[in-house]
Amino acid sequence: SLPESMRVNVVHNGFSIDSFNEVANNPEIKEKQRFRVAIVGGLLELKGIFDFLESAKISVMKGLDIEFMIVGENARQLKGIKAFILKKMGFYRDVRKECEYFIQENSLQKNISMLRFVEDVSKVYRSIDVLCFPSHLNATGRPVFEAAFFHVPSIVAIENSLPDTFKPHETGLAIPQKNPQALADAIEYFYRNPKEIERMGRNAYELAIKNFDSQRNAEKVLDIYRDVLSKCVS
């Protein structure tokens, strides 16, 4: 919405893997035994959590040996009478409970694991092959470039992504929003093409280092301040 003539310097939020180096491993995250994909973040419908579940069902029905991991918690933790009233009024959904019901009803207990928020998010990214971000918001979320720091490519529901955040077929695969079949197809593509995981993961890492490294971005902000101050002095 800014005028094209206006000079703009974009500095993204930074992320540093060093901050997680001293955190103990989470015992809930088992050592990877097979191809593993994950969705990370608050459990919300608009984050595409149910699309992720449906894609798992599709993949299992095709006989693919894939583990689906859900890492996150309900956006609002409510219990008791308050939760009951809000639910009756349509203002509250226990998405975790809905996910657990879906898993049980479709006999997917051996294929889908659910973890609550983990303090050491790096442990999650180190244990997966591909990150899924099937959001309904047409945006590249923080988990995408967090995963990129660990050479993990992403499947993102997005149109016309910005080249400094996500590059289709280079740092991951882009899919339409609200499309479990497209998500399942993208997952299967990576499942059958491990070299593409390596290639796109490497590209994702290089893009993350360039645009999301906290140290580099801090220096960029400092340079902007210096530039502004020099003009004020002159």
N, C-alpha and C positions, 0 to 999 in steps of 0.2 A: 504493500500500500504506500510505500515511500516513493517520492518522485525519482525517476530514472537519473536525473541530473545530480541528485544528492550523492555525495561520496559516502560509502558505507564500508566499514570493516567488520567482517563477521568472525567472531571468536566463539567456537563451540564450547559446551561444557566439557570439562576434562575428566579423564579417568586414569587411575594409576593402579597397576596390579601390585605394586610394592606394599600398598596399605593392607593387603590380605596375606602377606607372606608369613606373619607371625600368628595367624589364627589357626586353631586346631582343626583337624579334619572333622567333617560331620559324619558320624557313624551311619546315618540314614542313607547316605549316598554310597551305594555298593559299587564295587569295581566293575567296570564295563565288561560284559561277557559277549555282547552282540551289538549290532547296529543300534544306536540310541539317538533319538531326537527329543527335544524338550521345548516347553513353553515356560517362560519365566516372568513373573509379575503378579499383580493383584488379580484375583479371580473375578473377572467381569465379562459379561456377554459381549460387550463392545471390544474387548481385547481378543475376541475370537476363540474363547476357550471351548465352546461347544462345536465350533468348526474343527478344532483340533481333535476332539473326541470322535467326531464323525469320521475324520480322516483315519483315525486309528482303527475304527471298525471296518472301514473299506480295505485297509491294508491287511488286516488279519483275515478277512474273508478271501483275500487273494493269496493267502498262504505265505505272506512275507514275514520273515523272522526279524521283527523290529520291536524295540522297547520304546515306549512313549512315556516321558517323564513330565509331570506337572509340578512346578515349583512355585508356590505362592499361597496366599491366604485370602479369605474374603476381604473385600475392600473395607467393610465396616463390620467389626466384631460386636454383635449384639446378642444378648441372651434374655431369657425371662419374659415378663409381660410386655416390655417395650418392643422386643423383637416380634412377639406374637401380634401386637396391634399394628405395627408397621407392615408386617407381612400381609395381614388381612386387608390393609388399605392399599396394598400394591406398591409400597415404597421400599420394601426390603426383600431381597432374595438371598437365600442361603445357597450360594452357587457351589460351594464345596460339597454340600449334601446332595445337590442335584448331580454333580459329577460322580460322586460315589454311587448314587442310584443308577446312573447310566452305565457305569462300569460293571456293576453287579447284574443288571438286567441283560446285558449283552455278553456276559461271561468273559470279561476282558481283564480279570484280575491278574493273569499271568503276563499281560502285555502292557498294562498301564500302571504306573506307580505314582502316588501323590505324596509330595513332601510339603511341609509348611515352609515359611520363610527361613532361609539359612543365612547365618551371619557371614560365612565364608563363601561368597558367591563364586569365587574363582574355582572352588572345588567342583561346582556344578559344571562350569564351562570346560574344565579339564576332562570331565567324564563323558562328554557328549560328542557326537559327530556333526550334528546340524542343529541350529536353533530355528524354531518356528515363531514367527511374529505375524499371525493372521488377523491383525487389528482391523476394525471397521472404520478407523479414523483417517485412512489414507496418509499415513505418516510412518517414518522410520523411528522406532523407539530406542531408548537407552540400551535395552538388552542386546540390540543388534550390534552396536559398536563395542559393548562390553565383551561379547562373545568373540568379536573380531580380534581383540587383543590376545586371544588364545588360539588364533588360527582356525576359528570355527565360522564357516559360512552360514548365511541365513536364508530362510524362505520368508519373504515379506509380502503382505497384501498391500500393494501400492501402485499408483499410476504416476508416471512422469516424476520419478524420484530425482532429487538433487544429486549431482555427481560427486559432491563432497561428503555425502552420507551413505549412499548405496548405489551400486552399479550393477544392473541386471546382467546375468550371465558372466559377470566378472567377480563380484564379491558375494553373489548369491543368486537366487531365483525370485522373480517377481510374479505374483499371482493375483487374480481378481479377488475382490473382497467378498466375504460371505459365500465362499465356494469350497466346501470340503473336498470335492472331487479333485479340483485343481491342486489343493494342498497335498492330497494323497498322491497325485501324479508327480508332484515335485519331490516329495519324500522318496518315492520309488526311483526317481531319476538318480538321486544321490546314492540310494541303496545299491543300485546296479552300476554306478560309475564312481568308485572310490577315488580314482585319480582326479575327478572333478572336485571332490571335497578338498583334496590337497591343493589343487590349483586355486580355487576360489577362496579357500581359507588363507592362503598366502597373500592373495590380493586384498582380502578384507583386512588382514593385519597391517599391510603397508598403508592402506587408506586410513585406518584408525590411528596409526602412529603419526601420520601427516596432519590429521585434523583434530584428534581427540586426546593427544598426549597432554597430561596436566601441566608438565613442566614447560613444554613448548608453548602452550596456550597462555600460561602465566607470563611468559616472556613477550608474547604478542600484545597482551593487555598493557604491560609495562611500556612497550614501544609506542603504543597509542597515546598513553599519558605523556610520555616524553615529547611526542610530536605536537600534542595540543599545547603543552607548557612552553615549548620553544616558540610557537607562533604567538602566544600571549606576551612573552617577553619581548619579542621583536616588534 
